[in-house]
Amino acid sequence: MIYLLTLIVAASRFLPHPPNVACLGALGLFAGCYVAGKRAYLIPLAALLVSDIIGHVAGIPGMGFYNLVTMFAVYAGMLLTVPLGRCLASGNRWARVPAGSLAASTVFFLLSNFGVWLGPWYPSTLAGLAACFGNAIPFFGYTLVGDAFFVALMFGAYEASRVRAFRFATA
């Protein structure tokens, strides 16, 4: 199931959507919460890499490989959603899921935009850093909304299927 979900998330990047409203952060949290071992780290990275390769070959603007430093920061931001998902695996998961979604969005925002600042688009000054993060604030709003929606969708669907399977097994 997780491999199919990974392919669906990769494919979803090609559908029309507002900027930064994507399933990738939710996939990292989900993998961190429900997939054991190091394989959990490969899941969001695979979805991002496969879609970037296809986007690059197809020449889709905003996808693919553009600046090594920025790409490293984007991939690191995605990779760090997995340990955040691990924090959701124990205790009262439903109380932690909204905080996990917020943390994943924030970590991705900070890392990816720091990478953008290090890239060739902004001066390497404090003013350039402030401009980079200031210009990225609207995208952060989209990331928050997208992560919250897709986290609720993925975690909710999975938990609903578990409840349904339990009811079926005990009937």
Disulfide bonds with the S-S distance in Angstrom:
none
